[in-house]
Amino acid sequence: MKLLRLAALCLIAFPALGAIVEKPVEYKAGSVECEGWAAFDDKDEAKRPAVLIVHQWTGVSDNEKMRAKMLAELGYNVFCVDVYGKGIRPQPPAAGEEAGKYKKDRALLRERVNAGLQILLKDARTDTARVACIGYCFGGTAAIELGRSGAPLKGVVSFHGGLDSPAPEDGKKIKGKVLVLHGADDPFVPAAGIAAFEKEMKDAGVDYQLVSYPGAVHSFTQKAAGNDNSKGAAYNEAADKASWDEMKTFFGKIFAKTN
């Protein structure tokens, strides 16, 4: 009897937590079949802040799925957009060619990312007034482009993404705050590009922050990039952890309820 009472007390003191649900989601971007990835805690159906993740140049991968789960564990409703289309998951060097199609056609890039955003906005768990977008490498560029499209975002976070814009005047369409997490030694994002981006943000009156991590190069959050900085892309554990913490602090501010 004592054991039964103890078990009952434990159930009251420590209610069962939901499990993190992770699943593929098929949808269409125009006429293109896409397959994104959703992650959320199923403990209840309450609306919650939501985060859209844009993948790096090889398409939706285990890395994005890992980040989606990490965000879901923090209480966010998460969706990984599929820019390329279902089954298109190129590896280098083909990945560069595929990503290049969208970097050259920013209207198409915005269209594909916005299609994924609509899936997240229509999800019953999403608090549509508290939505952000993050992206890695190619996805960092795409996340900022989503902001430049005028999408209803509280914030945008770019992890080692390209910052260039063929239409810098579109910075005026950004509705939320912008956080850029950058490798200080990244050879693929030139100083001139950083200066142009900062001018765009200042001219547009965007509330932005650019954080640079000394000793970090491109892809500093990607363990698969190895640890050889001389290649221009390499994992950096310190920068990875620091940038994730920076993002969490950013979300805490932009998602805070004021009433």
N, C-alpha and C positions, 0 to 999 in steps of 0.2 A: 504493500500500500504506500509506504514511504517513497519507493521508487516511482510509482505512478504519479504521486503528488509532485515530486521533483520534476518529472518529465513535463507535467502540465505547466508548472511554473516557468520552465525553460521556454516552452512554446509561447507563453504570454510575454516573457521578457525579450525573447529573440524571435520575432515573427519571421516566417519563411520569406526569403528573398526570391525574386523572380530570376529566371535564367536569361542570359544574353542570347537573343535569337539572331542568327546570321543566315541569310538566304539570298539566292540570286533573284533578281527581278527583271523580267522581260518587259520592254516598252518600245515605243516607236519615237524616233526623232524625224518627223516628216514621214518619208516612206522607208526609212532605214530601220531595220530591226537592231535593237540594242539590248545588252544584258548588263545591268548594273548590279550593285550589291547593297543589301540593307542590313543594318545592325541596330538593335534596340533592346532595352530591358523590358521584359514582358510582365513585370510585377503588377502593373496597372495600365489603364488606358488613358491616363491623364496626359494632357498636352504638355509638351516640354520644348526647350530650345532645340534647334536642329542644326546639323552641320552637313553641308555638301562637300564631298571630297572629289577632287579632280586628279586623275592618275598621272604618273610620269609617262615617258615616251613609249613604253612597251604596252600600254593599255592597262586595264584593271588587272592587278596582280595580287599575290599574297601580301605584299607590303601594304597596299591600300586596305585590304581586308583586315590586316592586323591593326592598322590605325583606326579603322571603323570600330572594331571591338573595343579598343582602348577608350575611344570617345563614348561608346555606348555604356561602358562601365562607369563613366563619369556622369551618366544620366542624360546624355544627349540622344536624340533620334538622328540616325546617320544614314546617308545614302551616298554610295560611290557612283558617280556618273560614268557612263561609257561613251566617250567621245567618238571612238573609231567605228563601233558597230559590233554586233555579236560575232564572236569567233575571230575577230581581227586583233591578234596579240603579237605583233612583230617583235623580233629580237634584233639587236644591232647586227649589221648596219641598216637593215630595212626599217628599224624603228625610227631612225633619223629621217628617212624619206617620208614615212607616214606622218610623223609629227610636223614635218616641213609643210605638208599640204595645208594644214590648219594655221600654222604661223603665218603663211603667206596669204591666207584667206580668213581674216579676222571675223568677217561677217558669218562665215560658216562655223568657225570655232564658237562664236557666241551662240549661234543657233543650237548647236549640239549640247553645250553646257546648260543653256536655258531649258532645253527639253528635260534634262535630268533634274533641274531645279523644280520644274513643275510637278514631277513625281513626288518630290519631297514636300512641296507646299500642299499637295492634295492629300497627303498622308494624315489620317485622323490624329496621330500622335504629335504632329508638328504644331507648335505655337508659331503661327505665321508672322507674328510681330517680332520674333526673336530667331532669326536665321542668319547663319554665316557660311562662308565658303572658304575652304583651304585647298591648297594644291602643292604638288611636289614637282620641281624641275619644269617640264612642259606644263604640268598642272598648275604650277605657280603662276605662269604666264596666263593660263586660261582663267584662273580664279580672278586675277586682276581685270581681265577682259570682261568677265561677267559683271564685275562692278562697273566698268566703263559702259556697259550696255544699259545701265540704269536699273538693274535688277534690285528688288526690295530686300537688301541685305543690311544687317546691322554691322557686319564687318567682313573683311577679306584678309586672309593670311597666306602669304607666299613663302614657301620653304625653298630656298636656292632656285628661285624661278627667274626667267628672263623678264626684264622690266621695260623693254622697248615698246613703243607704240607708234604705228603709222598715222594715228589721228590723236595727237595729244590733247586736242580740244575736248575729246570725249571724257577727259578727267572730270569735267564739270558735271557729268551725269552720275558720278559716284555718290551714293546716298549714305553710306556708312563710313566707318573708320577703316584704315588700312594698316596692316602690320607686315613689314617685309623682314624676313629672317635670312640673312645673307652671309655667305662665306667670305671673309675679308680677302682671301687669296684666290677667289674664284676667277679663273682666266676666261671663262665664257661670258661673264657679265662685265664689260669694260667700264672704266671710270666715267667715260663720256655718257654711257647709257644710264648709269646711276644718277649723274648730274641732270640729265634730261628728264628722268623720272621725277626727281625731287622738284625740278622746276614745274613740271606738269601738276604735281600735287599742290604746290604752293600757289600757282596761278589759279587753280580751281578751288582753293580754299578747303582742301580735303584735310581732315584730321588724320595724319599718318605718322608712323614711326618706322625707322629703318635701323635694325640692329645687326651689327657686323661681328662675326666671331673670328678672332685672330687665329691663324693657323688652319682655318677650315677652307676647303676648296668646294667645287661643285659636288652635289649629291651627298652632302655631309650627313644626311639622315639615312642613307641607304647602305646597309651592311654588305649587300652584294657588290658594292663598288670597290671593295678591298680597302687597303690602307696606304697605298702608294700615292702621295700627293703630287708626285711628278707627272702623273697621268692627267692631272687637272680635275679629276673626279675621284673622291675617296671618302670613306666613312670616317666620321670624327665623333667619338662617343660623347665627349664633353659638350660639343656644339649640338649634338642630337638632343641630349637631355636638357640643356639650357634652353634651346629653342622650343621644346615641348612645354617646359614650364612657363616660358614667355607667352606662348599661345594660351595656356590655361588662365593665366592672369588677365590676359586680354579678353577672353570670353567672360570671365567673372565681372569685368567692367561693362562690357557692351550688353550683356544679358541681364544685368541687374535691374530688377523692377523698381520703379520710382514711386509706385503708389501701393 
